[in-house]
Amino acid sequence: MPVKNKIKQFLDARGITRYQFRQDTGIAQRTAYDLYAKPDQIPSSTVLEKICDAYQIQPGELLEWVPKSNKGGKGGKDAIAPNPPLLEDAATDANLETFTLRSQPR
């Protein structure tokens, strides 16, 4: 997921413990500890609102968009495959007929 939470950095920078975090916000213990330990976990809108209300901050202080990387520039599950050309009178390799390419609609 390209969005990550920065709750650990937020709390550590302010010297707030995970215990104090859950006390201040009123969120469940498991949620507080998971948000701290797992940057891939995104808080629900309700939890995000509780955190922002408790610390009087904007959601952007807790969330960060991280672009997906395309390692090596090719392939990977997130790579976008180019559209294949459209063919008219496609022939099989056996009879070696030629193909006529036509442009794709845009």
Disulfide bonds with the S-S distance in Angstrom:
none
